[in-house]
Amino acid sequence: MKFGTKVIHAGIKPDPSTGAIMTPIFQTSTYVQKSPGDHQGYEYSRTHNPTRTVLQDNLAALENGKHGLCFSSGMGAIDAVIKLLNPGDEVISTNDLYGGSYRIFTKIFERYGIKFHFISMEEAVSIEKYITEKTELIWVETPTNPMMNIIDIEAVVKIAQKHKVLLAVDNTFATPYLQNPLDMGADIVMHSVTKYISGHSDVVMGALVVKDDDLAEQLRFIQNSCGATPGPQDCFLVLRGIKTLHLRMERHCQNGKTIAAYLKNHPKVEKVYWPGFEDHPNHDVARRQMRAFGGMISFTTVGNRIEDTKTILENLHYFTLAESLGGVESLCGHPASMTHASIPVEEREKVGLVDSLIRLSVGIEDAEDLKNDIAAALSKI
Ligand SMILES: *Cc1c(COP(=O)(O)O)cnc(C)c1O
């Protein structure tokens, strides 16, 4: 089955009791048993819910995995992965990563005795320096947020396999439409489903996809024991959103290309970060591991003045100032004060995340309108 067919059909069957073509919302917490232990596979909705099962199976198919697990947020999914570890274990993570991931690693799990190394992984060999006998997990985000660096997943896989370390990839930015880390040898794929997968800015959800049966069993145990599971209504909304994932992504990528090129040629723009540019430092890796380059773009303006940044953000009209990304509507954000405010200034600036950096999530509106919106806002500085 090809991707465009999977989004509509994988794991999805008409409801056997009624023939309903759309997966029903099983809004129930519990399930009747005929006699103790005699049930139809469902006992309690934290453990299993039929609407969630369909979504989990569909997500597993989209990532070419075997097991999907949904969580009540992307952070819930990340939390479950780190709970595979024990005190004393070490994790090597990308240094340019989602602010919430940095926060849970340093503010929550360091207190439980897990040690994190945040490093630049653009040269995968640099990871080996940090591997000890205590290293249990490598955490990769690519493209990185918000600097749009690309990490060579296959190169990291080689190192992870050599040292028998688990490799998890946060695939939120790329989506399963653009990149499938499990095919390259990663052990765990993580998604903030909130973003492109759901795609309509109306749900918060997370997911993990794995191939390995034992790993799936451990993660399912954590999912059920810790209880960060999504409700059936949200699962339904995500199933509905997924049906157009391929169409939305095509347009996000086209519009992303148009806007990135426009910004690059604008005299008031200093630097544009987008992996589709041939002069992007990891463009070749992006070309190899991604099907296209996505609709996430960051840029800075000439002079790096925070007042200019404010003016631009206040004058954009179709690009709405809001946290999050990946919805049908275009959004803009200021990472230094919004998504990445929890990362210390020195850490931020080390990776180029300066105060004037603006991040765009290019939506699926008409590209001409989006271009004009940016032109008007830039003319104000
Ligand atoms: C949003 C996001 C998360 C966290 O997901 P939530 O659904 O907001 O909990 C993790 N990683 C990346 C890359 C994200 O963009």
The ligand as an SDF file (V2000), in Angstrom:
LIG
                    3D

 15 15  0  0  0  0  0  0  0  0999 V2000
    5.2240   20.3210   19.9560 C   0  0  0  0  0  0  0  0  0  0  0  0
    6.4060   19.4600   19.9490 C   0  0  0  0  0  0  0  0  0  0  0  0
    6.6290   18.5130   20.9570 C   0  0  0  0  0  0  0  0  0  0  0  0
    5.6970   18.3630   22.1510 C   0  0  0  0  0  0  0  0  0  0  0  0
    4.4340   17.9260   21.7580 O   0  0  0  0  0  0  0  0  0  0  0  0
    3.0620   18.3550   22.5010 P   0  0  0  0  0  0  0  0  0  0  0  0
    2.0310   17.6840   21.6730 O   0  0  0  0  0  0  0  0  0  0  0  0
    2.9920   19.8500   22.4640 O   0  0  0  0  0  0  0  0  0  0  0  0
    3.1410   17.8490   23.8890 O   0  0  0  0  0  0  0  0  0  0  0  0
    7.7590   17.7100   20.8620 C   0  0  0  0  0  0  0  0  0  0  0  0
    8.6290   17.8320   19.8370 N   0  0  0  0  0  0  0  0  0  0  0  0
    8.4510   18.7430   18.8510 C   0  0  0  0  0  0  0  0  0  0  0  0
    9.4430   18.8150   17.7420 C   0  0  0  0  0  0  0  0  0  0  0  0
    7.3430   19.5710   18.8740 C   0  0  0  0  0  0  0  0  0  0  0  0
    7.1830   20.4770   17.8970 O   0  0  0  0  0  0  0  0  0  0  0  0
  1  2  1  0
  2  3  1  0
  2 14  2  0
  3  4  1  0
  3 10  2  0
  4  5  1  0
  5  6  1  0
  6  7  2  0
  6  8  1  0
  6  9  1  0
 10 11  1  0
 11 12  2  0
 12 13  1  0
 12 14  1  0
 14 15  1  0
M  END
$$$$
